[in-house]
Amino acid sequence: MSFNDSGTEMKITDLKVAIIGNAPIVRITTDEGIDGVGAA
């Protein structure tokens, strides 16, 4: 599914993982400049 105006799909450009205590923290960056952070 595409949300940008160019008609192409958003791509993940960077993925970083850190372990804090026993929980992994993940940060994803896209080519649209959108960042997302998740924890388990």
A tleap script that builds the chain and sets N, CA, C and O, in Angstrom:
source leaprc.protein.ff14SB
mol = sequence {
  NMET SER PHE ASN ASP SER GLY THR GLU MET
  LYS ILE THR ASP LEU LYS VAL ALA ILE ILE
  GLY ASN ALA PRO ILE VAL ARG ILE THR THR
  ASP GLU GLY ILE ASP GLY VAL GLY ALA CALA
}
set mol.1.N position { 0.847 -1.176 0.000 }
set mol.1.CA position { 0.000 0.000 0.000 }
set mol.1.C position { 0.889 1.235 0.000 }
set mol.1.O position { 1.870 1.291 0.742 }
set mol.2.N position { 0.565 2.201 -0.805 }
set mol.2.CA position { 1.373 3.405 -0.939 }
set mol.2.C position { 0.641 4.614 -0.382 }
set mol.2.O position { -0.554 4.791 -0.620 }
set mol.3.N position { 1.360 5.442 0.357 }
set mol.3.CA position { 0.759 6.639 0.943 }
set mol.3.C position { 1.394 7.925 0.423 }
set mol.3.O position { 0.997 9.013 0.840 }
set mol.4.N position { 2.368 7.824 -0.475 }
set mol.4.CA position { 2.990 9.041 -0.977 }
set mol.4.C position { 2.427 9.405 -2.347 }
set mol.4.O position { 1.696 8.618 -2.948 }
set mol.5.N position { 2.761 10.584 -2.837 }
set mol.5.CA position { 2.188 11.100 -4.074 }
set mol.5.C position { 2.820 10.531 -5.335 }
set mol.5.O position { 2.233 10.637 -6.412 }
set mol.6.N position { 3.991 9.935 -5.231 }
set mol.6.CA position { 4.699 9.496 -6.429 }
set mol.6.C position { 4.187 8.170 -6.975 }
set mol.6.O position { 4.564 7.782 -8.080 }
set mol.7.N position { 3.349 7.474 -6.240 }
set mol.7.CA position { 2.818 6.204 -6.708 }
set mol.7.C position { 3.733 5.025 -6.450 }
set mol.7.O position { 3.426 3.910 -6.869 }
set mol.8.N position { 4.852 5.240 -5.770 }
set mol.8.CA position { 5.755 4.145 -5.435 }
set mol.8.C position { 5.621 3.806 -3.961 }
set mol.8.O position { 5.154 4.615 -3.159 }
set mol.9.N position { 6.036 2.604 -3.623 }
set mol.9.CA position { 5.930 2.172 -2.232 }
set mol.9.C position { 7.045 2.775 -1.387 }
set mol.9.O position { 8.152 3.022 -1.866 }
set mol.10.N position { 6.721 3.005 -0.115 }
set mol.10.CA position { 7.695 3.495 0.850 }
set mol.10.C position { 8.708 2.387 1.128 }
set mol.10.O position { 8.348 1.212 1.199 }
set mol.11.N position { 9.977 2.767 1.286 }
set mol.11.CA position { 11.021 1.780 1.531 }
set mol.11.C position { 11.703 2.045 2.867 }
set mol.11.O position { 11.893 3.195 3.262 }
set mol.12.N position { 12.066 0.970 3.554 }
set mol.12.CA position { 12.847 1.075 4.784 }
set mol.12.C position { 14.291 1.340 4.385 }
set mol.12.O position { 14.870 0.602 3.589 }
set mol.13.N position { 14.870 2.403 4.947 }
set mol.13.CA position { 16.247 2.761 4.611 }
set mol.13.C position { 17.228 2.484 5.744 }
set mol.13.O position { 18.435 2.416 5.514 }
set mol.14.N position { 16.717 2.323 6.970 }
set mol.14.CA position { 17.606 2.073 8.103 }
set mol.14.C position { 16.853 1.293 9.166 }
set mol.14.O position { 15.662 1.510 9.386 }
set mol.15.N position { 17.552 0.390 9.815 }
set mol.15.CA position { 16.987 -0.413 10.896 }
set mol.15.C position { 18.040 -0.510 11.987 }
set mol.15.O position { 19.164 -0.942 11.735 }
set mol.16.N position { 17.677 -0.107 13.202 }
set mol.16.CA position { 18.601 -0.174 14.337 }
set mol.16.C position { 17.924 -0.924 15.471 }
set mol.16.O position { 16.727 -0.767 15.711 }
set mol.17.N position { 18.706 -1.740 16.163 }
set mol.17.CA position { 18.195 -2.528 17.285 }
set mol.17.C position { 19.104 -2.308 18.484 }
set mol.17.O position { 20.328 -2.311 18.355 }
set mol.18.N position { 18.494 -2.117 19.655 }
set mol.18.CA position { 19.235 -2.008 20.910 }
set mol.18.C position { 18.544 -2.893 21.932 }
set mol.18.O position { 17.318 -3.004 21.942 }
set mol.19.N position { 19.328 -3.518 22.783 }
set mol.19.CA position { 18.782 -4.318 23.876 }
set mol.19.C position { 18.939 -3.502 25.151 }
set mol.19.O position { 20.055 -3.189 25.566 }
set mol.20.N position { 17.821 -3.165 25.765 }
set mol.20.CA position { 17.828 -2.412 27.019 }
set mol.20.C position { 17.193 -3.302 28.077 }
set mol.20.O position { 15.993 -3.574 28.035 }
set mol.21.N position { 18.006 -3.752 29.023 }
set mol.21.CA position { 17.532 -4.753 29.978 }
set mol.21.C position { 17.309 -6.056 29.225 }
set mol.21.O position { 18.234 -6.586 28.609 }
set mol.22.N position { 16.091 -6.572 29.271 }
set mol.22.CA position { 15.744 -7.780 28.519 }
set mol.22.C position { 14.868 -7.466 27.315 }
set mol.22.O position { 14.407 -8.384 26.635 }
set mol.23.N position { 14.627 -6.180 27.036 }
set mol.23.CA position { 13.694 -5.794 25.974 }
set mol.23.C position { 14.430 -5.253 24.746 }
set mol.23.O position { 15.226 -4.322 24.862 }
set mol.24.N position { 14.166 -5.836 23.569 }
set mol.24.CA position { 14.725 -5.256 22.346 }
set mol.24.C position { 13.937 -4.009 21.930 }
set mol.24.O position { 12.707 -3.996 21.974 }
set mol.25.N position { 14.654 -2.976 21.533 }
set mol.25.CA position { 14.063 -1.740 21.020 }
set mol.25.C position { 14.469 -1.641 19.553 }
set mol.25.O position { 15.649 -1.772 19.227 }
set mol.26.N position { 13.506 -1.413 18.669 }
set mol.26.CA position { 13.764 -1.355 17.232 }
set mol.26.C position { 13.376 0.021 16.707 }
set mol.26.O position { 12.307 0.539 17.027 }
set mol.27.N position { 14.258 0.609 15.895 }
set mol.27.CA position { 13.947 1.884 15.235 }
set mol.27.C position { 14.072 1.680 13.731 }
set mol.27.O position { 15.095 1.197 13.244 }
set mol.28.N position { 13.026 2.050 13.003 }
set mol.28.CA position { 12.995 1.929 11.549 }
set mol.28.C position { 12.852 3.322 10.951 }
set mol.28.O position { 12.052 4.128 11.424 }
set mol.29.N position { 13.634 3.602 9.905 }
set mol.29.CA position { 13.551 4.866 9.175 }
set mol.29.C position { 13.197 4.553 7.725 }
set mol.29.O position { 13.696 3.583 7.154 }
set mol.30.N position { 12.329 5.383 7.127 }
set mol.30.CA position { 11.919 5.180 5.741 }
set mol.30.C position { 12.516 6.249 4.833 }
set mol.30.O position { 13.058 7.252 5.298 }
set mol.31.N position { 12.404 6.012 3.529 }
set mol.31.CA position { 12.875 6.990 2.550 }
set mol.31.C position { 11.997 8.236 2.511 }
set mol.31.O position { 12.359 9.223 1.870 }
set mol.32.N position { 10.860 8.206 3.181 }
set mol.32.CA position { 9.977 9.369 3.278 }
set mol.32.C position { 10.301 10.221 4.506 }
set mol.32.O position { 9.651 11.238 4.746 }
set mol.33.N position { 11.316 9.802 5.290 }
set mol.33.CA position { 11.705 10.550 6.479 }
set mol.33.C position { 10.873 10.228 7.704 }
set mol.33.O position { 10.914 10.962 8.691 }
set mol.34.N position { 10.121 9.146 7.654 }
set mol.34.CA position { 9.286 8.738 8.783 }
set mol.34.C position { 10.067 7.739 9.623 }
set mol.34.O position { 10.630 6.780 9.093 }
set mol.35.N position { 10.101 7.965 10.943 }
set mol.35.CA position { 10.755 7.057 11.879 }
set mol.35.C position { 9.704 6.368 12.726 }
set mol.35.O position { 8.657 6.939 13.033 }
set mol.36.N position { 9.999 5.130 13.097 }
set mol.36.CA position { 9.124 4.405 14.005 }
set mol.36.C position { 9.955 3.655 15.018 }
set mol.36.O position { 11.016 3.125 14.687 }
set mol.37.N position { 9.480 3.605 16.259 }
set mol.37.CA position { 10.177 2.908 17.337 }
set mol.37.C position { 9.218 1.910 17.951 }
set mol.37.O position { 8.048 2.214 18.185 }
set mol.38.N position { 9.729 0.705 18.213 }
set mol.38.CA position { 8.901 -0.318 18.832 }
set mol.38.C position { 9.680 -1.069 19.891 }
set mol.38.O position { 10.902 -1.198 19.806 }
set mol.39.N position { 8.967 -1.565 20.889 }
set mol.39.CA position { 9.564 -2.351 21.965 }
set mol.39.C position { 8.726 -3.596 22.182 }
set mol.39.O position { 7.510 -3.589 21.987 }
set mol.40.N position { 9.393 -4.659 22.587 }
set mol.40.CA position { 8.673 -5.908 22.852 }
set mol.40.C position { 8.625 -6.174 24.337 }
set mol.40.O position { 8.061 -7.181 24.766 }
savepdb mol mol.pdb
quit
